[in-house]
Amino acid sequence: MAEEAPATAAAVSEATTPPEGETADEAEMPLEQIVMIELERLQAENTVLRDSLRGVLVELQALREMVPV
């Protein structure tokens, strides 16, 4: 029985420790909130990428107009 106590304490310690790369605050947040934050981050990244692509397409169109037919 004495051998089981340290193993149980270690298991409890591991269960309450946030996974690597995750802060204690993130570990305590509900999953729905974490998903919403990630969704917002992805939407913002998508907007930036879309704007960047739009700029590349405008530049490509300008280059096409410079090429003789």
Buried (B, 14 or more C-beta within 10 A) or exposed (E): EEEEEEEEEEEEEEEEEEEEEEEEEEEEBEEEEEEEEEEEEEEEEEEEEEEEEEEEEEEEEEEEEEEEE
